[in-house]
Amino acid sequence: MALTRAEVEKVALLARLRLTESELATMTEQLSQIVGYVDQLSEVDADGIEPMAHAVEVVNVFAEDRVEPSLPRELALANAPRHNDRGYLVPAVLGE
């Protein structure tokens, strides 16, 4: 399935892209090739194949939860440009 120039212009408009004439021609050709490749995938018989979340099997990707000592407050605040005894001081965002 080839994309038309009008379709690529619409996509560019929706994406807020300002394309030159040569860029528009290049994008039309390249996007048509991508859509054509995706169309080839529909020719593969995938009946009975369970959908996958990952291309490779991922097992136990999370580290074990362990309680460990925290960084001392003095070290955590050591490089802060502004701080008090309790935490970082940042400019007010919502007013005073």
N, C-alpha and C positions, 0 to 999 in steps of 0.2 A: 504494500500500500504506500504510494508516494504522497507526500504532503504537498499541498498547493502553496503557492506564494502567499495567497490571502490568509491561509491558516497560520503560516509562520508570522505574517504581519500581526495577526490577532494575538498570538502568543507573545510576541515582542511587546505589544501594547499592554497586555495584562501584566507582563513582567516589568513594565516601565523601562524598556530598553529602546534606545534611539539607534537604529541600525542604518548604515549607509546602504546605497543600492548594491554595492559589491558584497557587503556583509550579509545583506538579505539573501542574495543569490547563493552565497556560500552556505549560510545556515539552512536554506531550503534543501540544498543538496545533501548536506550532512545529516540533518534530521530525518530526511527521507530514507537514508541508508540505515539509520538506527531503527526506525520504525519497521523497515523491511527485515532487518535481522530479528526483531522481536516477533514479527509475523512467522518467521521460520520456526520459532519455538512452538507455535500452535500446531505444527505438523507432527510433533512428537506425541506418541500414544502414552498418556500419563494416567490412564485408567487404573485404579487400584493402587496407585502410589500415594502414600501418605505425605501431606505437606510437611516441610521442614522449617524450623526456625533458624537453623545454622547449616552451613554447607558441610561442616565436620561435626562429629558428635562431641559435645562439650559435657564433661562430667565434673561435678563438684568444683565449680569455678570460684566459690566463695571461701575465704579464709575462715578458720574457726574463730568464733567470738571468744575473746579472752579479756578479762579485767586486768588492766595494767595501770601503773601510776601515771598520773597526768604530768604535763610539763609544769614546773613551778611558775606561779603567777609572775614573779620578778623576771624570769627568763622570757616568758611570753610577751611581756610589755617592754622588754629591753630596747628593741629597735623601733618602737612606735614613736612617731613624731610628737604626738600629744597623748598623754594618759594621766590617770590619777591612780590611787591605790587599788581601785576596783576593776578598771578596764580601759579600753581605748576611748579617746575623745574624738568625735567627728563633728563636722558642721551639721547644724540642724537642717533637715530636709523639708519638714512640714511646718516650719515656722518656729516661733519661740516657745 
